[in-house]
Amino acid sequence: MSDASPLPASRLRRALGLYIDYLLFSSVLTLLALAASAWWPALGVPGLPVQVALFLALEAALLYGLRWTPAFALLGIHYRAAGPRLPQVEPGLAAAETRWTLLLGVLLLMDGSKTLVRWGLWQPPQPVFGWVPDATVDAVLAVASGAVMVVIGIGVLRARSALAWAGCAFYLLLLLSELLSMELRAAWAEAELVARHAWLDRPLADDRIAFARQWVPPLAVGMAALMAAWLAAAARHFRRRT
């Protein structure tokens, strides 16, 4: 990577770091709450106001105490040890990334953080390679898949071509699974929609169920194909620029 001088970190980049920190914090907190609720069912998952309050307290402590957060480290944001303590970006990382690779990394972290926890909130077991697992196996697969997506997202944000290629292989595998599960995915789409609206205590119109059954299976196939192609393009880009 380049040895050029560090670049100033924009406000947008710092805001993106705060959002990524919240995604990571929320998924870890929810997983811990789900694990604790197995022994203490009354505990439950903290609501959004509680999660935000806890996150802001922890984020403030990290930023003002250590001048460091996990997402700032991922995005290459550092504070100068001497002189004005202004946030700066690693020049090599700034040279290797683009807006579309940043977007890809954030989307992977979003998808991964949701996959890590939704199995324990309302989501029914997802079909895999033409088979619907039981709740326990589904939870293991969801946590494993979510963790893989998060690691791939981290690799993309750090401009690592090897992890981007690994992500391409993962989404090609996911594409095969979706192609083999299209009929089951339609039934799953209806069950997921009903369960989500029940969890949110909201009414559900019949036309939304028909829409979900018709469009969720092809959209799942298309998204897996798109992510595989996007990761392959990112991997080639990183190899050229780093």
Phi, psi and chi 1 to 4 in degrees:
 res  aa     phi    psi   chi1   chi2   chi3   chi4
   1 MET       -  168.7  -72.5 -166.3  175.8      -
   2 SER   -70.0  149.9  170.0      -      -      -
   3 ASP  -102.2   18.4  -65.6  -34.9      -      -
   4 ALA   -66.5  165.7      -      -      -      -
   5 SER   -66.2  149.8  -60.5      -      -      -
   6 PRO   -59.0  150.4  -23.3   33.6      -      -
   7 LEU  -105.2  150.3  -55.3  171.4      -      -
   8 PRO   -63.0  140.7  -17.9   29.7      -      -
   9 ALA   -85.1  122.3      -      -      -      -
  10 SER   -70.3  162.8   66.5      -      -      -
  11 ARG   -63.5  -36.1  -69.4 -177.7  179.7  179.3
  12 LEU   -63.3  -41.0 -180.0   59.6      -      -
  13 ARG   -66.3  -40.5 -168.3 -179.7 -169.4   89.9
  14 ARG   -66.5  -38.6  -76.5  176.5  -80.8  167.2
  15 ALA   -64.3  -39.1      -      -      -      -
  16 LEU   -62.4  -38.8 -176.2   60.5      -      -
  17 GLY   -61.8  -41.4      -      -      -      -
  18 LEU   -62.7  -41.1  -66.2  176.7      -      -
  19 TYR   -64.7  -43.5  176.2   65.6      -      -
  20 ILE   -63.5  -41.8  -67.3  172.7      -      -
  21 ASP   -58.1  -40.4  -84.9  -29.2      -      -
  22 TYR   -66.4  -41.3  177.2   73.9      -      -
  23 LEU   -57.6  -47.3  -73.4  177.1      -      -
  24 LEU   -66.1  -44.5  -61.7  175.2      -      -
  25 PHE   -61.9  -47.1  171.5   83.2      -      -
  26 SER   -63.4  -42.0  178.3      -      -      -
  27 SER   -67.7  -41.4   59.4      -      -      -
  28 VAL   -65.7  -44.6  170.5      -      -      -
  29 LEU   -61.6  -42.5  179.2   63.8      -      -
  30 THR   -66.5  -41.0  -57.8      -      -      -
  31 LEU   -62.1  -42.4  -81.7  176.5      -      -
  32 LEU   -63.9  -40.2  -68.9  175.1      -      -
  33 ALA   -66.1  -40.5      -      -      -      -
  34 LEU   -63.9  -40.8  -70.5  170.6      -      -
  35 ALA   -66.2  -42.5      -      -      -      -
  36 ALA   -67.1  -33.5      -      -      -      -
  37 SER   -68.5  -16.4   64.2      -      -      -
  38 ALA   -65.6  -30.2      -      -      -      -
  39 TRP   -99.3  -25.6  -70.5  -86.1      -      -
  40 TRP  -133.7   81.2 -170.4    8.2      -      -
  41 PRO   -58.2  -28.1  -24.3   34.2      -      -
  42 ALA   -70.3  -15.3      -      -      -      -
  43 LEU   -65.4  -55.1 -179.8   62.5      -      -
  44 GLY    70.0 -176.7      -      -      -      -
  45 VAL   -94.1  130.5  176.2      -      -      -
  46 PRO   -57.5  142.3  -21.5   31.6      -      -
  47 GLY   -71.5  170.6      -      -      -      -
  48 LEU   -57.5  -45.7 -178.7   61.0      -      -
  49 PRO   -59.4  -40.6  -24.0   34.5      -      -
  50 VAL   -66.7  -43.5  174.6      -      -      -
  51 GLN   -61.0  -44.7  -70.7 -165.8   28.3      -
  52 VAL   -63.7  -42.7  171.1      -      -      -
  53 ALA   -63.2  -44.5      -      -      -      -
  54 LEU   -64.6  -41.2  -69.0  173.6      -      -
  55 PHE   -62.9  -47.0  166.2   72.2      -      -
  56 LEU   -61.7  -38.3  -69.2  176.2      -      -
  57 ALA   -65.1  -45.6      -      -      -      -
  58 LEU   -68.1  -41.6  177.5   59.7      -      -
  59 GLU   -63.9  -41.2 -167.8   79.3   -8.5      -
  60 ALA   -63.5  -40.9      -      -      -      -
  61 ALA   -63.4  -41.3      -      -      -      -
  62 LEU   -68.8  -43.7  -69.6  174.4      -      -
  63 LEU   -69.9  -45.3  -79.8  174.5      -      -
  64 TYR   -84.8  -23.7  -70.5   99.5      -      -
  65 GLY   -90.1  -49.1      -      -      -      -
  66 LEU  -107.1  -12.5  -58.6  178.1      -      -
  67 ARG    54.2   41.2  -65.9  -75.5  178.3  172.0
  68 TRP  -154.0  141.8  176.2   92.4      -      -
  69 THR  -143.1  160.5   76.5      -      -      -
  70 PRO   -56.6  -43.9  -26.6   34.8      -      -
  71 ALA   -70.0  -36.5      -      -      -      -
  72 PHE   -61.3  -38.7  -84.8   34.8      -      -
  73 ALA   -65.8  -41.7      -      -      -      -
  74 LEU   -61.4  -40.2  -70.6  179.0      -      -
  75 LEU   -85.9    5.7  -65.9  172.3      -      -
  76 GLY    71.3   25.2      -      -      -      -
  77 ILE   -92.7  122.9  -59.0  173.8      -      -
  78 HIS  -133.6  157.5  -57.4  -75.4      -      -
  79 TYR  -105.1  141.8  -75.0   82.7      -      -
  80 ARG   -64.2  140.0  -64.7  175.9   57.0  179.9
  81 ALA   -75.1  -26.5      -      -      -      -
  82 ALA  -132.1  157.1      -      -      -      -
  83 GLY    75.7 -160.8      -      -      -      -
  84 PRO   -59.3  128.7  -20.9   31.8      -      -
  85 ARG   -84.2   72.5  -58.2 -173.3   71.7 -179.6
  86 LEU  -101.1  140.4  -59.9  175.5      -      -
  87 PRO   -70.5  136.4   24.8  -32.5      -      -
  88 GLN  -131.6  161.3  -61.9  176.4  -30.9      -
  89 VAL  -112.0  140.0 -177.0      -      -      -
  90 GLU   -57.3  124.6  -63.5  171.5   17.5      -
  91 PRO   -64.3  -36.1   21.3  -32.3      -      -
  92 GLY   -64.8  -40.1      -      -      -      -
  93 LEU   -68.0  -42.2 -177.2   60.8      -      -
  94 ALA   -61.8  -34.2      -      -      -      -
  95 ALA   -73.8  -29.6      -      -      -      -
  96 ALA   -85.3  -29.4      -      -      -      -
  97 GLU   -88.9  166.2   69.5 -172.4   15.4      -
  98 THR  -136.9  173.5   65.3      -      -      -
  99 ARG   -62.2  -36.4  -70.2 -177.3  178.4  179.2
 100 TRP   -75.0  -26.7   62.7  -91.8      -      -
 101 THR   -75.9  -35.0   60.8      -      -      -
 102 LEU   -61.3  -44.8  -81.9  173.8      -      -
 103 LEU   -61.3  -43.0  175.9   60.2      -      -
 104 LEU   -60.9  -45.6  174.7   59.4      -      -
 105 GLY   -61.2  -42.6      -      -      -      -
 106 VAL   -66.5  -41.6  173.2      -      -      -
 107 LEU   -61.7  -39.0  -71.1  175.5      -      -
 108 LEU   -64.6  -42.9  -75.1  162.2      -      -
 109 LEU   -65.2  -39.4  -69.4  179.3      -      -
 110 MET   -61.6  -50.0  -73.1  174.7   58.3      -
 111 ASP   -63.8  -41.1 -159.3   13.9      -      -
 112 GLY   -65.8  -43.7      -      -      -      -
 113 SER   -65.7  -35.6   62.3      -      -      -
 114 LYS   -70.6  -41.7  -67.7  175.4 -178.6  177.7
 115 THR   -63.3  -33.6  -57.6      -      -      -
 116 LEU   -60.9  -31.3  -82.2  169.3      -      -
 117 VAL  -120.5  -22.3  -59.7      -      -      -
 118 ARG   -65.2  -24.7  -79.1 -172.9  173.3  174.7
 119 TRP   -59.4  -28.9   60.3  -91.3      -      -
 120 GLY   -94.6   -0.2      -      -      -      -
 121 LEU  -104.5  -67.8  -60.1  177.4      -      -
 122 TRP  -141.0  -17.1   72.6   79.9      -      -
 123 GLN   -71.4  127.2 -170.2  166.9  -90.4      -
 124 PRO   -71.9  163.8   25.7  -33.2      -      -
 125 PRO   -54.2  135.3  -27.4   35.5      -      -
 126 GLN   -90.4  143.5  -62.8 -154.4   58.6      -
 127 PRO   -68.2  142.2   23.3  -32.0      -      -
 128 VAL  -135.2  118.1 -178.9      -      -      -
 129 PHE    51.6   44.0  -66.6  102.2      -      -
 130 GLY    77.2   20.0      -      -      -      -
 131 TRP  -141.4  141.4  162.9   68.6      -      -
 132 VAL  -105.2  112.0  179.1      -      -      -
 133 PRO   -75.4  167.2   28.8  -33.9      -      -
 134 ASP   -76.8  175.3   61.2   30.8      -      -
 135 ALA   -61.7  -38.5      -      -      -      -
 136 THR   -67.0  -48.0  -59.0      -      -      -
 137 VAL   -64.1  -39.4  174.7      -      -      -
 138 ASP   -60.8  -41.5  176.3   69.8      -      -
 139 ALA   -62.6  -43.3      -      -      -      -
 140 VAL   -63.0  -45.6  172.6      -      -      -
 141 LEU   -64.9  -39.1  -68.7  175.2      -      -
 142 ALA   -66.0  -44.8      -      -      -      -
 143 VAL   -64.5  -42.6  171.4      -      -      -
 144 ALA   -63.2  -46.2      -      -      -      -
 145 SER   -64.7  -43.4  -62.5      -      -      -
 146 GLY   -60.8  -41.9      -      -      -      -
 147 ALA   -63.9  -39.5      -      -      -      -
 148 VAL   -62.9  -44.1  168.2      -      -      -
 149 MET   -61.5  -40.2  -67.3  173.7 -173.3      -
 150 VAL   -64.4  -44.2  168.5      -      -      -
 151 VAL   -63.2  -41.6  170.1      -      -      -
 152 ILE   -63.8  -42.9  -64.7  168.1      -      -
 153 GLY   -59.7  -41.8      -      -      -      -
 154 ILE   -61.3  -43.5  -70.0  171.6      -      -
 155 GLY   -61.6  -39.8      -      -      -      -
 156 VAL   -66.4  -43.8  170.4      -      -      -
 157 LEU   -63.7  -28.5  -69.5  176.1      -      -
 158 ARG   -92.8    6.5  -64.1  -60.2  -58.9  169.9
 159 ALA    60.3   45.1      -      -      -      -
 160 ARG   -98.4  110.4  -60.3  -71.0 -169.7  -99.1
 161 SER   -66.2  -35.8   61.1      -      -      -
 162 ALA   -62.4  -42.4      -      -      -      -
 163 LEU   -70.5  -32.1  -80.6  173.6      -      -
 164 ALA   -65.7  -40.8      -      -      -      -
 165 TRP   -64.9  -39.7  -78.4  120.6      -      -
 166 ALA   -61.6  -38.9      -      -      -      -
 167 GLY   -64.9  -38.4      -      -      -      -
 168 CYS   -60.2  -44.5  177.1      -      -      -
 169 ALA   -63.2  -40.2      -      -      -      -
 170 PHE   -61.6  -45.0  172.0   79.2      -      -
 171 TYR   -73.9  -26.2  -85.2   94.3      -      -
 172 LEU   -66.6  -38.8  -73.7  174.4      -      -
 173 LEU   -64.2  -41.6 -167.4   63.9      -      -
 174 LEU   -64.2  -37.5 -173.8   60.5      -      -
 175 LEU   -60.7  -44.9  173.0   60.8      -      -
 176 LEU   -60.7  -43.5  176.6   59.4      -      -
 177 SER   -60.0  -43.5  175.4      -      -      -
 178 GLU   -66.5  -38.0  -67.8  -65.5  -17.0      -
 179 LEU   -64.2  -35.9  -73.1  170.2      -      -
 180 LEU   -80.3  -11.1  -66.0  173.3      -      -
 181 SER  -119.2   18.3  -54.2      -      -      -
 182 MET   -61.3  -42.1  -70.4 -168.7   70.9      -
 183 GLU   -66.5  -42.0  -69.2 -174.1    7.4      -
 184 LEU   -68.4  -31.6  -66.6  172.4      -      -
 185 ARG   -65.5  -33.6  179.0   62.5   71.8 -175.5
 186 ALA   -63.1  -45.8      -      -      -      -
 187 ALA   -65.2  -39.0      -      -      -      -
 188 TRP   -63.1  -39.7  175.4   90.1      -      -
 189 ALA   -59.6  -40.8      -      -      -      -
 190 GLU   -66.8  -45.9  177.6  178.3   -9.3      -
 191 ALA   -63.8  -38.9      -      -      -      -
 192 GLU   -66.9  -41.2 -168.5  -84.4  -20.7      -
 193 LEU   -64.5  -43.9 -166.7   60.4      -      -
 194 VAL   -64.0  -45.0  171.4      -      -      -
 195 ALA   -65.4  -39.0      -      -      -      -
 196 ARG   -66.2  -42.7  173.3  152.1   46.6   95.6
 197 HIS   -68.8  -33.6  -81.1   71.6      -      -
 198 ALA   -67.0  -40.3      -      -      -      -
 199 TRP   -64.9  -37.9 -172.8   72.2      -      -
 200 LEU   -84.8   -6.7  -64.4  171.3      -      -
 201 ASP    57.9   50.6 -165.9   21.8      -      -
 202 ARG  -123.8  147.4  -65.9  177.5 -178.8  173.5
 203 PRO   -69.1  155.4   24.9  -33.7      -      -
 204 LEU  -129.1  124.1  175.7   60.1      -      -
 205 ALA   -80.9  145.5      -      -      -      -
 206 ASP   -62.3  -33.7  -69.5  -19.6      -      -
 207 ASP   -66.4  -26.9   59.0  -21.7      -      -
 208 ARG   -69.7  -34.3  -66.4 -161.8   61.5 -173.0
 209 ILE   -64.8  -46.2  -66.0  177.0      -      -
 210 ALA   -62.0  -39.9      -      -      -      -
 211 PHE   -62.7  -44.8 -178.8   86.5      -      -
 212 ALA   -63.3  -43.9      -      -      -      -
 213 ARG   -63.1  -33.5  -69.9 -174.0   65.4   93.3
 214 GLN   -79.2  -39.9  178.7  179.4    1.0      -
 215 TRP  -106.6  -22.9  -69.9  105.1      -      -
 216 VAL   -62.6  -45.4  167.0      -      -      -
 217 PRO   -58.3  -51.3  -25.9   36.9      -      -
 218 PRO   -66.4  -32.2   20.6  -31.7      -      -
 219 LEU   -66.5  -37.7  -75.6  173.9      -      -
 220 ALA   -63.5  -41.4      -      -      -      -
 221 VAL   -64.1  -46.0  170.1      -      -      -
 222 GLY   -63.6  -40.1      -      -      -      -
 223 MET   -67.0  -39.6  -75.2  -57.1  -61.2      -
 224 ALA   -63.3  -42.0      -      -      -      -
 225 ALA   -65.4  -42.3      -      -      -      -
 226 LEU   -62.4  -44.8  172.8   62.9      -      -
 227 MET   -65.4  -38.6  -66.8  -60.7  -75.2      -
 228 ALA   -62.4  -45.1      -      -      -      -
 229 ALA   -67.1  -40.6      -      -      -      -
 230 TRP   -63.8  -42.0 -161.8  -12.0      -      -
 231 LEU   -67.8  -36.6  -78.8  158.5      -      -
 232 ALA   -64.1  -41.9      -      -      -      -
 233 ALA   -64.8  -40.1      -      -      -      -
 234 ALA   -64.5  -41.7      -      -      -      -
 235 ALA   -60.9  -44.4      -      -      -      -
 236 ARG   -64.3  -39.5  -69.5 -166.9  -65.7  -93.0
 237 HIS   -63.2  -46.2  171.3   78.2      -      -
 238 PHE   -63.2  -38.3  -66.1  148.6      -      -
 239 ARG   -65.1  -34.7 -179.6  162.8  -66.1 -179.6
 240 ARG   -72.9  -34.5  -68.9 -165.9  -57.5  -94.6
 241 ARG   -94.9  -12.6  -61.7  -67.4  -67.0  -88.3
 242 THR  -115.5      -   58.8      -      -      -
